[in-house]
């Protein structure tokens, strides 16, 4: 999505550098926290983002798509 992310030696920390704007991409949600983070990033990104494997998101946040759509987000779920 455009951010610069570096894993520090030893794998105990990550350094990120911001960009002026994120861009839409195809991404995969591997767990609940990743799903939520990707959804927030997608909502702020320019362009279309496809989040694959959203079952964690749907189980962990009841009605999240409906709630965000009610706030003006453009979200389409296809199974």
Order of alpha helices (4+ residues) and beta strands (2+ residues): beta-beta-beta-alpha-beta-alpha-alpha
